[in-house]
């Protein structure tokens, strides 16, 4: 895989990850999902052999979702 291909793939993964986080946060704000439960499900997802990076990514997404919630709560009146 050449550098340009890697950069393309990494950019697409980052874009999809950010989209998922925005959707999850919007659904949480609307009261349609329980954000803490979703984050916990992401954290407890069993890693499949050979997919350790995917597991780490889910951990990072859970952390980001929790961080966004904490920030919203800190800014709330």
PQR file with spaces between the fields and no chain letter, atoms N, CA, C, O and H, PARSE charges and radii, in Angstrom:
ATOM       1  N    UNK     1       0.853   -1.168    0.000 -0.4000 1.5000
ATOM       2  CA   UNK     1       0.000    0.000    0.000 -0.0000 2.0000
ATOM       3  C    UNK     1       0.898    1.230    0.000  0.5500 1.7000
ATOM       4  O    UNK     1       1.811    1.340    0.818 -0.5500 1.4000
ATOM       5  N    UNK     2       0.645    2.121   -0.888 -0.4000 1.5000
ATOM       6  CA   UNK     2       1.446    3.342   -0.975 -0.0000 2.0000
ATOM       7  C    UNK     2       0.924    4.388    0.009  0.5500 1.7000
ATOM       8  O    UNK     2      -0.195    4.285    0.512 -0.5500 1.4000
ATOM       9  H    UNK     2      -0.097    2.031   -1.553  0.4000 1.0000
ATOM      10  N    UNK     3       1.739    5.373    0.267 -0.4000 1.5000
ATOM      11  CA   UNK     3       1.387    6.410    1.239 -0.0000 2.0000
ATOM      12  C    UNK     3       0.071    7.100    0.895  0.5500 1.7000
ATOM      13  O    UNK     3      -0.743    7.357    1.781 -0.5500 1.4000
ATOM      14  H    UNK     3       2.648    5.457   -0.142  0.4000 1.0000
ATOM      15  N    UNK     4      -0.141    7.398   -0.372 -0.4000 1.5000
ATOM      16  CA   UNK     4      -1.387    8.070   -0.775 -0.0000 2.0000
ATOM      17  C    UNK     4      -2.594    7.175   -0.501  0.5500 1.7000
ATOM      18  O    UNK     4      -3.648    7.659   -0.090 -0.5500 1.4000
ATOM      19  H    UNK     4       0.520    7.189   -1.093  0.4000 1.0000
ATOM      20  N    UNK     5      -2.439    5.869   -0.729 -0.4000 1.5000
ATOM      21  CA   UNK     5      -3.532    4.933   -0.447 -0.0000 2.0000
ATOM      22  C    UNK     5      -3.821    4.863    1.047  0.5500 1.7000
ATOM      23  O    UNK     5      -4.977    4.852    1.471 -0.5500 1.4000
ATOM      24  H    UNK     5      -1.583    5.475   -1.064  0.4000 1.0000
ATOM      25  N    UNK     6      -2.754    4.816    1.834 -0.4000 1.5000
ATOM      26  CA   UNK     6      -2.913    4.784    3.284 -0.0000 2.0000
ATOM      27  C    UNK     6      -3.590    6.057    3.779  0.5500 1.7000
ATOM      28  O    UNK     6      -4.501    5.996    4.605 -0.5500 1.4000
ATOM      29  H    UNK     6      -1.816    4.825    1.490  0.4000 1.0000
ATOM      30  N    UNK     7      -3.153    7.198    3.284 -0.4000 1.5000
ATOM      31  CA   UNK     7      -3.752    8.472    3.680 -0.0000 2.0000
ATOM      32  C    UNK     7      -5.230    8.518    3.311  0.5500 1.7000
ATOM      33  O    UNK     7      -6.050    9.019    4.079 -0.5500 1.4000
ATOM      34  H    UNK     7      -2.413    7.248    2.613  0.4000 1.0000
ATOM      35  N    UNK     8      -5.564    8.000    2.148 -0.4000 1.5000
ATOM      36  CA   UNK     8      -6.961    7.955    1.713 -0.0000 2.0000
ATOM      37  C    UNK     8      -7.792    7.088    2.660  0.5500 1.7000
ATOM      38  O    UNK     8      -8.868    7.494    3.100 -0.5500 1.4000
ATOM      39  H    UNK     8      -4.897    7.593    1.524  0.4000 1.0000
ATOM      40  N    UNK     9      -7.292    5.906    2.966 -0.4000 1.5000
ATOM      41  CA   UNK     9      -8.000    4.996    3.860 -0.0000 2.0000
ATOM      42  C    UNK     9      -8.143    5.592    5.258  0.5500 1.7000
ATOM      43  O    UNK     9      -9.222    5.548    5.849 -0.5500 1.4000
ATOM      44  H    UNK     9      -6.419    5.576    2.609  0.4000 1.0000
ATOM      45  N    UNK    10      -7.058    6.147    5.780 -0.4000 1.5000
ATOM      46  CA   UNK    10      -7.100    6.746    7.110 -0.0000 2.0000
ATOM      47  C    UNK    10      -8.094    7.911    7.159  0.5500 1.7000
ATOM      48  O    UNK    10      -8.824    8.063    8.138 -0.5500 1.4000
ATOM      49  H    UNK    10      -6.182    6.183    5.299  0.4000 1.0000
ATOM      50  N    UNK    11      -8.120    8.710    6.130 -0.4000 1.5000
ATOM      51  CA   UNK    11      -9.065    9.827    6.079 -0.0000 2.0000
ATOM      52  C    UNK    11     -10.506    9.364    6.038  0.5500 1.7000
ATOM      53  O    UNK    11     -11.375    9.962    6.671 -0.5500 1.4000
ATOM      54  H    UNK    11      -7.526    8.587    5.335  0.4000 1.0000
ATOM      55  N    UNK    12     -10.759    8.313    5.303 -0.4000 1.5000
ATOM      56  CA   UNK    12     -12.127    7.789    5.232 -0.0000 2.0000
ATOM      57  C    UNK    12     -12.566    7.203    6.575  0.5500 1.7000
ATOM      58  O    UNK    12     -13.697    7.423    7.008 -0.5500 1.4000
ATOM      59  H    UNK    12     -10.053    7.827    4.788  0.4000 1.0000
ATOM      60  N    UNK    13     -11.682    6.465    7.229 -0.4000 1.5000
ATOM      61  CA   UNK    13     -12.006    5.894    8.540 -0.0000 2.0000
ATOM      62  C    UNK    13     -12.277    7.011    9.540  0.5500 1.7000
ATOM      63  O    UNK    13     -13.235    6.942   10.310 -0.5500 1.4000
ATOM      64  H    UNK    13     -10.763    6.286    6.878  0.4000 1.0000
ATOM      65  N    UNK    14     -11.438    8.034    9.528 -0.4000 1.5000
ATOM      66  CA   UNK    14     -11.636    9.172   10.436 -0.0000 2.0000
ATOM      67  C    UNK    14     -12.978    9.861   10.171  0.5500 1.7000
ATOM      68  O    UNK    14     -13.695   10.215   11.106 -0.5500 1.4000
ATOM      69  H    UNK    14     -10.660    8.090    8.902  0.4000 1.0000
ATOM      70  N    UNK    15     -13.308   10.046    8.896 -0.4000 1.5000
ATOM      71  CA   UNK    15     -14.577   10.681    8.546 -0.0000 2.0000
ATOM      72  C    UNK    15     -15.770    9.876    9.016  0.5500 1.7000
ATOM      73  O    UNK    15     -16.725   10.438    9.551 -0.5500 1.4000
ATOM      74  H    UNK    15     -12.725    9.758    8.137  0.4000 1.0000
ATOM      75  N    UNK    16     -15.730    8.572    8.824 -0.4000 1.5000
ATOM      76  CA   UNK    16     -16.833    7.709    9.260 -0.0000 2.0000
ATOM      77  C    UNK    16     -16.930    7.714   10.782  0.5500 1.7000
ATOM      78  O    UNK    16     -18.029    7.757   11.335 -0.5500 1.4000
ATOM      79  H    UNK    16     -14.955    8.114    8.389  0.4000 1.0000
ATOM      80  N    UNK    17     -15.792    7.671   11.456 -0.4000 1.5000
ATOM      81  CA   UNK    17     -15.801    7.702   12.922 -0.0000 2.0000
ATOM      82  C    UNK    17     -16.437    8.984   13.453  0.5500 1.7000
ATOM      83  O    UNK    17     -17.250    8.951   14.377 -0.5500 1.4000
ATOM      84  H    UNK    17     -14.899    7.636   11.007  0.4000 1.0000
ATOM      85  N    UNK    18     -16.059   10.099   12.862 -0.4000 1.5000
ATOM      86  CA   UNK    18     -16.641   11.382   13.300 -0.0000 2.0000
ATOM      87  C    UNK    18     -18.138   11.438   13.017  0.5500 1.7000
ATOM      88  O    UNK    18     -18.904   11.966   13.822 -0.5500 1.4000
ATOM      89  H    UNK    18     -15.399   10.125   12.111  0.4000 1.0000
ATOM      90  N    UNK    19     -18.554   10.897   11.883 -0.4000 1.5000
ATOM      91  CA   UNK    19     -19.982   10.881   11.560 -0.0000 2.0000
ATOM      92  C    UNK    19     -20.750   10.047   12.583  0.5500 1.7000
ATOM      93  O    UNK    19     -21.823   10.452   13.031 -0.5500 1.4000
ATOM      94  H    UNK    19     -17.932   10.468   11.228  0.4000 1.0000
ATOM      95  N    UNK    20     -20.213    8.893   12.953 -0.4000 1.5000
ATOM      96  CA   UNK    20     -20.863    8.039   13.946 -0.0000 2.0000
ATOM      97  C    UNK    20     -20.979    8.771   15.276  0.5500 1.7000
ATOM      98  O    UNK    20     -22.019    8.709   15.932 -0.5500 1.4000
ATOM      99  H    UNK    20     -19.342    8.564   12.589  0.4000 1.0000
ATOM     100  N    UNK    21     -19.918    9.461   15.677 -0.4000 1.5000
ATOM     101  CA   UNK    21     -19.973   10.206   16.936 -0.0000 2.0000
ATOM     102  C    UNK    21     -21.013   11.322   16.897  0.5500 1.7000
ATOM     103  O    UNK    21     -21.743   11.519   17.868 -0.5500 1.4000
ATOM     104  H    UNK    21     -19.073    9.511   15.145  0.4000 1.0000
ATOM     105  N    UNK    22     -21.085   12.043   15.798 -0.4000 1.5000
ATOM     106  CA   UNK    22     -22.081   13.117   15.682 -0.0000 2.0000
ATOM     107  C    UNK    22     -23.502   12.549   15.725  0.5500 1.7000
ATOM     108  O    UNK    22     -24.380   13.123   16.369 -0.5500 1.4000
ATOM     109  H    UNK    22     -20.491   11.882   15.009  0.4000 1.0000
ATOM     110  N    UNK    23     -23.725   11.443   15.052 -0.4000 1.5000
ATOM     111  CA   UNK    23     -25.045   10.816   15.063 -0.0000 2.0000
ATOM     112  C    UNK    23     -25.382   10.336   16.472  0.5500 1.7000
ATOM     113  O    UNK    23     -26.490   10.568   16.957 -0.5500 1.4000
ATOM     114  H    UNK    23     -23.011   10.977   14.528  0.4000 1.0000
ATOM     115  N    UNK    24     -24.436    9.669   17.132 -0.4000 1.5000
ATOM     116  CA   UNK    24     -24.683    9.178   18.487 -0.0000 2.0000
ATOM     117  C    UNK    24     -24.987   10.332   19.439  0.5500 1.7000
ATOM     118  O    UNK    24     -25.905   10.239   20.254 -0.5500 1.4000
ATOM     119  H    UNK    24     -23.536    9.481   16.739  0.4000 1.0000
ATOM     120  N    UNK    25     -24.226   11.410   19.341 -0.4000 1.5000
ATOM     121  CA   UNK    25     -24.471   12.560   20.221 -0.0000 2.0000
ATOM     122  C    UNK    25     -25.834   13.187   19.946  0.5500 1.7000
ATOM     123  O    UNK    25     -26.549   13.555   20.878 -0.5500 1.4000
ATOM     124  H    UNK    25     -23.480   11.485   18.679  0.4000 1.0000
ATOM     125  N    UNK    26     -26.191   13.307   18.682 -0.4000 1.5000
ATOM     126  CA   UNK    26     -27.497   13.886   18.338 -0.0000 2.0000
ATOM     127  C    UNK    26     -28.633   13.015   18.863  0.5500 1.7000
ATOM     128  O    UNK    26     -29.624   13.534   19.375 -0.5500 1.4000
ATOM     129  H    UNK    26     -25.610   13.008   17.925  0.4000 1.0000
ATOM     130  N    UNK    27     -28.499   11.707   18.742 -0.4000 1.5000
ATOM     131  CA   UNK    27     -29.533   10.797   19.245 -0.0000 2.0000
ATOM     132  C    UNK    27     -29.608   10.839   20.773  0.5500 1.7000
ATOM     133  O    UNK    27     -30.689   10.737   21.353 -0.5500 1.4000
ATOM     134  H    UNK    27     -27.694   11.285   18.325  0.4000 1.0000
ATOM     135  N    UNK    28     -28.459   10.989   21.410 -0.4000 1.5000
ATOM     136  CA   UNK    28     -28.438   11.092   22.862 -0.0000 2.0000
ATOM     137  C    UNK    28     -29.110   12.388   23.323  0.5500 1.7000
ATOM     138  O    UNK    28     -29.917   12.375   24.252 -0.5500 1.4000
ATOM     139  H    UNK    28     -27.580   11.072   20.939  0.4000 1.0000
ATOM     140  N    UNK    29     -28.783   13.484   22.684 -0.4000 1.5000
ATOM     141  CA   UNK    29     -29.387   14.773   23.026 -0.0000 2.0000
ATOM     142  C    UNK    29     -30.898   14.729   22.832  0.5500 1.7000
ATOM     143  O    UNK    29     -31.646   15.303   23.623 -0.5500 1.4000
ATOM     144  H    UNK    29     -28.128   13.495   21.929  0.4000 1.0000
ATOM     145  N    UNK    30     -31.346   14.051   21.781 -0.4000 1.5000
ATOM     146  CA   UNK    30     -32.783   13.934   21.498 -0.0000 2.0000
ATOM     147  C    UNK    30     -33.482   12.943   22.427  0.5500 1.7000
ATOM     148  O    UNK    30     -34.705   12.813   22.387 -0.5500 1.4000
ATOM     149  H    UNK    30     -30.738   13.584   21.138  0.4000 1.0000
ATOM     150  N    UNK    31     -32.720   12.253   23.253 -0.4000 1.5000
ATOM     151  CA   UNK    31     -33.301   11.294   24.181 -0.0000 2.0000
ATOM     152  C    UNK    31     -33.690    9.972   23.542  0.5500 1.7000
ATOM     153  O    UNK    31     -34.480    9.214   24.105 -0.5500 1.4000
ATOM     154  H    UNK    31     -31.726   12.358   23.285  0.4000 1.0000
ATOM     155  N    UNK    32     -33.142    9.695   22.376 -0.4000 1.5000
ATOM     156  CA   UNK    32     -33.495    8.473   21.666 -0.0000 2.0000
ATOM     157  C    UNK    32     -32.582    7.291   21.980  0.5500 1.7000
ATOM     158  O    UNK    32     -32.943    6.140   21.733 -0.5500 1.4000
ATOM     159  H    UNK    32     -32.500   10.311   21.919  0.4000 1.0000
ATOM     160  N    UNK    33     -31.407    7.574   22.519 -0.4000 1.5000
ATOM     161  CA   UNK    33     -30.507    6.517   22.960 -0.0000 2.0000
ATOM     162  C    UNK    33     -29.889    6.919   24.282  0.5500 1.7000
ATOM     163  O    UNK    33     -29.862    8.096   24.640 -0.5500 1.4000
ATOM     164  H    UNK    33     -31.114    8.509   22.720  0.4000 1.0000
ATOM     165  N    UNK    34     -29.401    5.938   24.993 -0.4000 1.5000
ATOM     166  CA   UNK    34     -28.660    6.173   26.229 -0.0000 2.0000
ATOM     167  C    UNK    34     -27.181    6.159   25.870  0.5500 1.7000
ATOM     168  O    UNK    34     -26.597    5.096   25.659 -0.5500 1.4000
ATOM     169  H    UNK    34     -29.423    4.982   24.701  0.4000 1.0000
ATOM     170  N    UNK    35     -26.583    7.332   25.803 -0.4000 1.5000
ATOM     171  CA   UNK    35     -25.185    7.454   25.412 -0.0000 2.0000
ATOM     172  C    UNK    35     -24.227    6.657   26.276  0.5500 1.7000
ATOM     173  O    UNK    35     -23.336    5.995   25.743 -0.5500 1.4000
ATOM     174  H    UNK    35     -27.057    8.196   25.974  0.4000 1.0000
ATOM     175  N    UNK    36     -24.381    6.699   27.612 -0.4000 1.5000
ATOM     176  CA   UNK    36     -23.475    5.920   28.453 -0.0000 2.0000
ATOM     177  C    UNK    36     -23.562    4.415   28.173  0.5500 1.7000
ATOM     178  O    UNK    36     -22.552    3.713   28.219 -0.5500 1.4000
ATOM     179  H    UNK    36     -25.104    7.237   28.045  0.4000 1.0000
ATOM     180  N    UNK    37     -24.757    3.932   27.887 -0.4000 1.5000
ATOM     181  CA   UNK    37     -24.904    2.506   27.566 -0.0000 2.0000
ATOM     182  C    UNK    37     -24.244    2.171   26.237  0.5500 1.7000
ATOM     183  O    UNK    37     -23.624    1.116   26.099 -0.5500 1.4000
ATOM     184  H    UNK    37     -25.578    4.503   27.850  0.4000 1.0000
ATOM     185  N    UNK    38     -24.374    3.063   25.257 -0.4000 1.5000
ATOM     186  CA   UNK    38     -23.721    2.841   23.972 -0.0000 2.0000
ATOM     187  C    UNK    38     -22.207    2.827   24.143  0.5500 1.7000
ATOM     188  O    UNK    38     -21.526    1.956   23.601 -0.5500 1.4000
ATOM     189  H    UNK    38     -24.877    3.920   25.369  0.4000 1.0000
ATOM     190  N    UNK    39     -21.682    3.786   24.892 -0.4000 1.5000
ATOM     191  CA   UNK    39     -20.240    3.835   25.131 -0.0000 2.0000
ATOM     192  C    UNK    39     -19.767    2.567   25.833  0.5500 1.7000
ATOM     193  O    UNK    39     -18.711    2.029   25.500 -0.5500 1.4000
ATOM     194  H    UNK    39     -22.235    4.493   25.332  0.4000 1.0000
ATOM     195  N    UNK    40     -20.541    2.091   26.799 -0.4000 1.5000
ATOM     196  CA   UNK    40     -20.173    0.862   27.510 -0.0000 2.0000
ATOM     197  C    UNK    40     -20.212   -0.341   26.573  0.5500 1.7000
ATOM     198  O    UNK    40     -19.360   -1.225   26.664 -0.5500 1.4000
ATOM     199  H    UNK    40     -21.399    2.528   27.070  0.4000 1.0000
ATOM     200  N    UNK    41     -21.178   -0.381   25.687 -0.4000 1.5000
ATOM     201  CA   UNK    41     -21.247   -1.482   24.717 -0.0000 2.0000
ATOM     202  C    UNK    41     -20.024   -1.465   23.810  0.5500 1.7000
ATOM     203  O    UNK    41     -19.465   -2.516   23.500 -0.5500 1.4000
ATOM     204  H    UNK    41     -21.870    0.338   25.613  0.4000 1.0000
ATOM     205  N    UNK    42     -19.608   -0.281   23.386 -0.4000 1.5000
ATOM     206  CA   UNK    42     -18.403   -0.172   22.562 -0.0000 2.0000
ATOM     207  C    UNK    42     -17.181   -0.641   23.345  0.5500 1.7000
ATOM     208  O    UNK    42     -16.312   -1.321   22.799 -0.5500 1.4000
ATOM     209  H    UNK    42     -20.063    0.574   23.637  0.4000 1.0000
ATOM     210  N    UNK    43     -17.115   -0.277   24.626 -0.4000 1.5000
ATOM     211  CA   UNK    43     -15.968   -0.670   25.442 -0.0000 2.0000
ATOM     212  C    UNK    43     -15.918   -2.174   25.679  0.5500 1.7000
ATOM     213  O    UNK    43     -14.838   -2.762   25.742 -0.5500 1.4000
ATOM     214  H    UNK    43     -17.821    0.276   25.070  0.4000 1.0000
ATOM     215  N    UNK    44     -17.067   -2.785   25.810 -0.4000 1.5000
ATOM     216  CA   UNK    44     -17.102   -4.207   26.153 -0.0000 2.0000
ATOM     217  C    UNK    44     -17.181   -5.122   24.935  0.5500 1.7000
ATOM     218  O    UNK    44     -17.261   -6.341   25.084 -0.5500 1.4000
ATOM     219  H    UNK    44     -17.944   -2.307   25.759  0.4000 1.0000
ATOM     220  N    UNK    45     -17.160   -4.555   23.743 -0.4000 1.5000
ATOM     221  CA   UNK    45     -17.188   -5.384   22.537 -0.0000 2.0000
ATOM     222  C    UNK    45     -15.968   -6.298   22.544  0.5500 1.7000
ATOM     223  O    UNK    45     -14.834   -5.852   22.720 -0.5500 1.4000
ATOM     224  H    UNK    45     -17.095   -3.565   23.621  0.4000 1.0000
ATOM     225  N    UNK    46     -16.225   -7.567   22.350 -0.4000 1.5000
ATOM     226  CA   UNK    46     -15.133   -8.536   22.362 -0.0000 2.0000
ATOM     227  C    UNK    46     -14.295   -8.388   21.107  0.5500 1.7000
ATOM     228  O    UNK    46     -14.825   -8.405   19.996 -0.5500 1.4000
ATOM     229  H    UNK    46     -17.146   -7.929   22.207  0.4000 1.0000
ATOM     230  N    UNK    47     -12.997   -8.242   21.278 -0.4000 1.5000
ATOM     231  CA   UNK    47     -12.154   -8.131   20.086 -0.0000 2.0000
ATOM     232  C    UNK    47     -12.048   -9.478   19.377  0.5500 1.7000
ATOM     233  O    UNK    47     -11.904  -10.523   20.011 -0.5500 1.4000
ATOM     234  H    UNK    47     -12.567   -8.228   22.180  0.4000 1.0000
ATOM     235  N    UNK    48     -12.120   -9.429   18.089 -0.4000 1.5000
ATOM     236  CA   UNK    48     -11.930  -10.628   17.291 -0.0000 2.0000
ATOM     237  C    UNK    48     -10.445  -10.756   16.976  0.5500 1.7000
ATOM     238  O    UNK    48      -9.765   -9.749   16.781 -0.5500 1.4000
ATOM     239  H    UNK    48     -12.236   -8.580   17.574  0.4000 1.0000
ATOM     240  N    UNK    49      -9.946  -11.965   16.925 -0.4000 1.5000
ATOM     241  CA   UNK    49      -8.526  -12.128   16.596 -0.0000 2.0000
ATOM     242  C    UNK    49      -8.199  -11.420   15.281  0.5500 1.7000
ATOM     243  O    UNK    49      -8.897  -11.579   14.280 -0.5500 1.4000
ATOM     244  H    UNK    49     -10.499  -12.783   17.083  0.4000 1.0000
ATOM     245  N    UNK    50      -7.138  -10.648   15.308 -0.4000 1.5000
ATOM     246  CA   UNK    50      -6.733   -9.918   14.118 -0.0000 2.0000
ATOM     247  C    UNK    50      -7.382   -8.553   13.984  0.5500 1.7000
ATOM     248  O    UNK    50      -7.061   -7.803   13.062 -0.5500 1.4000
ATOM     249  H    UNK    50      -6.571  -10.519   16.121  0.4000 1.0000
ATOM     250  N    UNK    51      -8.297   -8.215   14.896 -0.4000 1.5000
ATOM     251  CA   UNK    51      -9.014   -6.947   14.823 -0.0000 2.0000
ATOM     252  C    UNK    51      -8.760   -6.101   16.066  0.5500 1.7000
ATOM     253  O    UNK    51      -9.654   -5.406   16.549 -0.5500 1.4000
ATOM     254  H    UNK    51      -8.558   -8.824   15.645  0.4000 1.0000
ATOM     255  N    UNK    52      -7.544   -6.166   16.576 -0.4000 1.5000
ATOM     256  CA   UNK    52      -7.203   -5.404   17.770 -0.0000 2.0000
ATOM     257  C    UNK    52      -7.325   -3.906   17.529  0.5500 1.7000
ATOM     258  O    UNK    52      -7.708   -3.159   18.430 -0.5500 1.4000
ATOM     259  H    UNK    52      -6.817   -6.730   16.184  0.4000 1.0000
ATOM     260  N    UNK    53      -7.002   -3.466   16.325 -0.4000 1.5000
ATOM     261  CA   UNK    53      -7.107   -2.037   16.005 -0.0000 2.0000
ATOM     262  C    UNK    53      -8.571   -1.603   16.050  0.5500 1.7000
ATOM     263  O    UNK    53      -8.872   -0.503   16.514 -0.5500 1.4000
ATOM     264  H    UNK    53      -6.691   -4.072   15.593  0.4000 1.0000
ATOM     265  N    UNK    54      -9.472   -2.443   15.579 -0.4000 1.5000
ATOM     266  CA   UNK    54     -10.898   -2.119   15.628 -0.0000 2.0000
ATOM     267  C    UNK    54     -11.360   -1.988   17.074  0.5500 1.7000
ATOM     268  O    UNK    54     -12.129   -1.084   17.402 -0.5500 1.4000
ATOM     269  H    UNK    54      -9.227   -3.336   15.202  0.4000 1.0000
ATOM     270  N    UNK    55     -10.898   -2.880   17.933 -0.4000 1.5000
ATOM     271  CA   UNK    55     -11.246   -2.797   19.347 -0.0000 2.0000
ATOM     272  C    UNK    55     -10.732   -1.502   19.961  0.5500 1.7000
ATOM     273  O    UNK    55     -11.447   -0.834   20.708 -0.5500 1.4000
ATOM     274  H    UNK    55     -10.274   -3.614   17.666  0.4000 1.0000
ATOM     275  N    UNK    56      -9.497   -1.153   19.645 -0.4000 1.5000
ATOM     276  CA   UNK    56      -8.929    0.099   20.158 -0.0000 2.0000
ATOM     277  C    UNK    56      -9.714    1.303   19.646  0.5500 1.7000
ATOM     278  O    UNK    56      -9.918    2.272   20.377 -0.5500 1.4000
ATOM     279  H    UNK    56      -8.916   -1.696   19.038  0.4000 1.0000
ATOM     280  N    UNK    57     -10.152    1.242   18.397 -0.4000 1.5000
ATOM     281  CA   UNK    57     -10.933    2.338   17.823 -0.0000 2.0000
ATOM     282  C    UNK    57     -12.262    2.482   18.559  0.5500 1.7000
ATOM     283  O    UNK    57     -12.691    3.600   18.841 -0.5500 1.4000
ATOM     284  H    UNK    57      -9.986    0.455   17.803  0.4000 1.0000
ATOM     285  N    UNK    58     -12.919    1.364   18.873 -0.4000 1.5000
ATOM     286  CA   UNK    58     -14.177    1.422   19.627 -0.0000 2.0000
ATOM     287  C    UNK    58     -13.948    2.036   21.005  0.5500 1.7000
ATOM     288  O    UNK    58     -14.778    2.800   21.496 -0.5500 1.4000
ATOM     289  H    UNK    58     -12.570    0.456   18.643  0.4000 1.0000
ATOM     290  N    UNK    59     -12.823    1.699   21.624 -0.4000 1.5000
ATOM     291  CA   UNK    59     -12.495    2.297   22.923 -0.0000 2.0000
ATOM     292  C    UNK    59     -12.352    3.810   22.796  0.5500 1.7000
ATOM     293  O    UNK    59     -12.851    4.566   23.630 -0.5500 1.4000
ATOM     294  H    UNK    59     -12.148    1.078   21.225  0.4000 1.0000
ATOM     295  N    UNK    60     -11.671    4.236   21.750 -0.4000 1.5000
ATOM     296  CA   UNK    60     -11.478    5.670   21.518 -0.0000 2.0000
ATOM     297  C    UNK    60     -12.802    6.377   21.233  0.5500 1.7000
ATOM     298  O    UNK    60     -13.019    7.498   21.694 -0.5500 1.4000
ATOM     299  H    UNK    60     -11.265    3.622   21.072  0.4000 1.0000
ATOM     300  N    UNK    61     -13.683    5.729   20.478 -0.4000 1.5000
ATOM     301  CA   UNK    61     -14.997    6.316   20.195 -0.0000 2.0000
ATOM     302  C    UNK    61     -15.810    6.446   21.477  0.5500 1.7000
ATOM     303  O    UNK    61     -16.471    7.462   21.691 -0.5500 1.4000
ATOM     304  H    UNK    61     -13.507    4.819   20.104  0.4000 1.0000
ATOM     305  N    UNK    62     -15.769    5.429   22.325 -0.4000 1.5000
ATOM     306  CA   UNK    62     -16.488    5.483   23.599 -0.0000 2.0000
ATOM     307  C    UNK    62     -15.969    6.640   24.453  0.5500 1.7000
ATOM     308  O    UNK    62     -16.750    7.377   25.054 -0.5500 1.4000
ATOM     309  H    UNK    62     -15.232    4.603   22.151  0.4000 1.0000
ATOM     310  N    UNK    63     -14.666    6.788   24.498 -0.4000 1.5000
ATOM     311  CA   UNK    63     -14.059    7.879   25.257 -0.0000 2.0000
ATOM     312  C    UNK    63     -14.490    9.238   24.694  0.5500 1.7000
ATOM     313  O    UNK    63     -14.797   10.159   25.452 -0.5500 1.4000
ATOM     314  H    UNK    63     -14.032    6.189   24.009  0.4000 1.0000
ATOM     315  N    UNK    64     -14.512    9.358   23.374 -0.4000 1.5000
ATOM     316  CA   UNK    64     -14.903   10.626   22.740 -0.0000 2.0000
ATOM     317  C    UNK    64     -16.373   10.943   23.010  0.5500 1.7000
ATOM     318  O    UNK    64     -16.722   12.096   23.263 -0.5500 1.4000
ATOM     319  H    UNK    64     -14.262    8.610   22.759  0.4000 1.0000
ATOM     320  N    UNK    65     -17.235    9.926   22.958 -0.4000 1.5000
ATOM     321  CA   UNK    65     -18.655   10.146   23.227 -0.0000 2.0000
ATOM     322  C    UNK    65     -18.864   10.593   24.671  0.5500 1.7000
ATOM     323  O    UNK    65     -19.642   11.510   24.934 -0.5500 1.4000
ATOM     324  H    UNK    65     -16.951    8.990   22.752  0.4000 1.0000
ATOM     325  N    UNK    66     -18.166    9.945   25.605 -0.4000 1.5000
ATOM     326  CA   UNK    66     -18.255   10.355   27.008 -0.0000 2.0000
ATOM     327  C    UNK    66     -17.710   11.770   27.206  0.5500 1.7000
ATOM     328  O    UNK    66     -18.269   12.552   27.975 -0.5500 1.4000
ATOM     329  H    UNK    66     -17.534    9.201   25.391  0.4000 1.0000
ATOM     330  N    UNK    67     -16.630   12.090   26.517 -0.4000 1.5000
ATOM     331  CA   UNK    67     -16.052   13.427   26.628 -0.0000 2.0000
ATOM     332  C    UNK    67     -16.989   14.501   26.109  0.5500 1.7000
ATOM     333  O    UNK    67     -17.102   15.574   26.701 -0.5500 1.4000
ATOM     334  H    UNK    67     -16.176   11.455   25.893  0.4000 1.0000
ATOM     335  N    UNK    68     -17.658   14.215   25.008 -0.4000 1.5000
ATOM     336  CA   UNK    68     -18.614   15.175   24.447 -0.0000 2.0000
ATOM     337  C    UNK    68     -19.778   15.395   25.417  0.5500 1.7000
ATOM     338  O    UNK    68     -20.257   16.517   25.579 -0.5500 1.4000
ATOM     339  H    UNK    68     -17.567   13.343   24.527  0.4000 1.0000
ATOM     340  N    UNK    69     -20.223   14.320   26.054 -0.4000 1.5000
ATOM     341  CA   UNK    69     -21.313   14.441   27.031 -0.0000 2.0000
ATOM     342  C    UNK    69     -20.872   15.290   28.212  0.5500 1.7000
ATOM     343  O    UNK    69     -21.615   16.156   28.674 -0.5500 1.4000
ATOM     344  H    UNK    69     -19.834   13.408   25.923  0.4000 1.0000
ATOM     345  N    UNK    70     -19.679   15.045   28.695 -0.4000 1.5000
ATOM     346  CA   UNK    70     -19.159   15.827   29.837 -0.0000 2.0000
ATOM     347  C    UNK    70     -19.048   17.300   29.470  0.5500 1.7000
ATOM     348  O    UNK    70     -19.363   18.172   30.281 -0.5500 1.4000
ATOM     349  H    UNK    70     -19.075   14.341   28.321  0.4000 1.0000
ATOM     350  N    UNK    71     -18.606   17.574   28.265 -0.4000 1.5000
ATOM     351  CA   UNK    71     -18.487   18.965   27.825 -0.0000 2.0000
ATOM     352  C    UNK    71     -19.860   19.627   27.736  0.5500 1.7000
ATOM     353  O    UNK    71     -20.031   20.769   28.161 -0.5500 1.4000
ATOM     354  H    UNK    71     -18.350   16.866   27.607  0.4000 1.0000
ATOM     355  N    UNK    72     -20.845   18.901   27.179 -0.4000 1.5000
ATOM     356  CA   UNK    72     -22.207   19.462   27.096 -0.0000 2.0000
ATOM     357  C    UNK    72     -22.750   19.739   28.487  0.5500 1.7000
ATOM     358  O    UNK    72     -23.371   20.777   28.712 -0.5500 1.4000
ATOM     359  H    UNK    72     -20.706   17.973   26.834  0.4000 1.0000
ATOM     360  N    UNK    73     -22.523   18.821   29.427 -0.4000 1.5000
ATOM     361  CA   UNK    73     -23.025   19.002   30.777 -0.0000 2.0000
ATOM     362  C    UNK    73     -22.352   20.185   31.470  0.5500 1.7000
ATOM     363  O    UNK    73     -22.991   20.908   32.234 -0.5500 1.4000
ATOM     364  H    UNK    73     -22.018   17.977   29.244  0.4000 1.0000
ATOM     365  N    UNK    74     -21.081   20.375   31.202 -0.4000 1.5000
ATOM     366  CA   UNK    74     -20.360   21.495   31.813 -0.0000 2.0000
ATOM     367  C    UNK    74     -20.852   22.834   31.266  0.5500 1.7000
ATOM     368  O    UNK    74     -20.803   23.841   31.972 -0.5500 1.4000
ATOM     369  H    UNK    74     -20.562   19.788   30.581  0.4000 1.0000
ATOM     370  N    UNK    75     -21.319   22.859   30.032 -0.4000 1.5000
ATOM     371  CA   UNK    75     -21.782   24.088   29.416 -0.0000 2.0000
ATOM     372  C    UNK    75     -23.270   24.357   29.677  0.5500 1.7000
ATOM     373  O    UNK    75     -23.759   25.463   29.443 -0.5500 1.4000
ATOM     374  H    UNK    75     -21.358   22.041   29.459  0.4000 1.0000
ATOM     375  N    UNK    76     -23.977   23.337   30.163 -0.4000 1.5000
ATOM     376  CA   UNK    76     -25.422   23.495   30.388 -0.0000 2.0000
ATOM     377  C    UNK    76     -25.662   24.466   31.553  0.5500 1.7000
ATOM     378  O    UNK    76     -24.902   24.506   32.521 -0.5500 1.4000
ATOM     379  H    UNK    76     -23.580   22.439   30.353  0.4000 1.0000
ATOM     380  N    UNK    77     -26.743   25.247   31.426 -0.4000 1.5000
ATOM     381  CA   UNK    77     -27.051   26.207   32.510 -0.0000 2.0000
ATOM     382  C    UNK    77     -27.509   25.511   33.775  0.5500 1.7000
ATOM     383  O    UNK    77     -27.804   26.172   34.771 -0.5500 1.4000
ATOM     384  H    UNK    77     -27.360   25.215   30.640  0.4000 1.0000
